[in-house]
Amino acid sequence: MRSLLPHRAHAMVPAHATRSVGALVGLIGGLAGTVVMDLFGAGLFVMMGAPASLAFTIIGDAAAGFAATRGLTLTGGAALGALLHYLIGLGLGGLFGIVAVQVPALRSSSALKTMAMSILYVELVSQPLLTAAALILQMTAGEMAQWFGLSAVLHLIYGLVLGLVVFLGLRNATIAPA
């Protein structure tokens, strides 16, 4: 039977993914998650009668408001918001990928477990940023409820995509020819 297998098939051994592999896989997952989340969000906002760029505008205006408290002048709006949103999405993804190679519980053989951990990570880490935006923009209670509710749904999508990409990327990175 062994002669039917490629001569190096028995030489396949598990290898631990490095932090740099985790960072790369996480960056890819963060970018993919951000794109999917933004496409879904844009469609959702349009269906609600709002501009597709609403989330970007809120993020940009909150960043400009924060900068103003520090004596800096920034033009808020969708362009700044999109830039920051993608930088944050990449950063959170890269960090999750690094942590995933370091923490045994995240190096799971289950895609569902990795996605669940990613969702939890994203939902928890995003709360200070969401709260800061709500406070800086002085949102009403209704606006805050909508902001946090929509953000939870959109971050769930980001977390699903991030977790799946990290799971698949690390799974493929952990088997290497000897």
Rosetta blueprint (number, residue, H / E / L):
1 M L
2 R H
3 S H
4 L H
5 L L
6 P L
7 H L
8 R L
9 A H
10 H H
11 A H
12 M E
13 V E
14 P E
15 A L
16 H L
17 A L
18 T L
19 R H
20 S H
21 V H
22 G H
23 A H
24 L H
25 V H
26 G H
27 L H
28 I H
29 G H
30 G H
31 L H
32 A H
33 G H
34 T H
35 V H
36 V H
37 M H
38 D H
39 L H
40 F H
41 G H
42 A H
43 G H
44 L H
45 F H
46 V H
47 M H
48 M L
49 G L
50 A L
51 P L
52 A L
53 S L
54 L H
55 A H
56 F H
57 T H
58 I H
59 I H
60 G H
61 D H
62 A H
63 A H
64 A H
65 G H
66 F H
67 A H
68 A H
69 T H
70 R L
71 G L
72 L L
73 T L
74 L L
75 T L
76 G L
77 G L
78 A H
79 A H
80 L H
81 G H
82 A H
83 L H
84 L H
85 H H
86 Y H
87 L H
88 I H
89 G H
90 L H
91 G H
92 L H
93 G H
94 G H
95 L H
96 F H
97 G H
98 I H
99 V H
100 A H
101 V H
102 Q H
103 V L
104 P H
105 A H
106 L H
107 R L
108 S L
109 S L
110 S L
111 A H
112 L H
113 K H
114 T H
115 M H
116 A H
117 M H
118 S H
119 I H
120 L H
121 Y H
122 V H
123 E H
124 L H
125 V H
126 S H
127 Q H
128 P H
129 L H
130 L H
131 T H
132 A H
133 A H
134 A H
135 L H
136 I H
137 L L
138 Q L
139 M L
140 T L
141 A H
142 G H
143 E H
144 M H
145 A H
146 Q H
147 W H
148 F H
149 G H
150 L H
151 S H
152 A H
153 V H
154 L H
155 H H
156 L H
157 I H
158 Y H
159 G H
160 L H
161 V H
162 L H
163 G H
164 L H
165 V H
166 V H
167 F H
168 L H
169 G H
170 L H
171 R H
172 N H
173 A H
174 T L
175 I E
176 A E
177 P E
178 A L
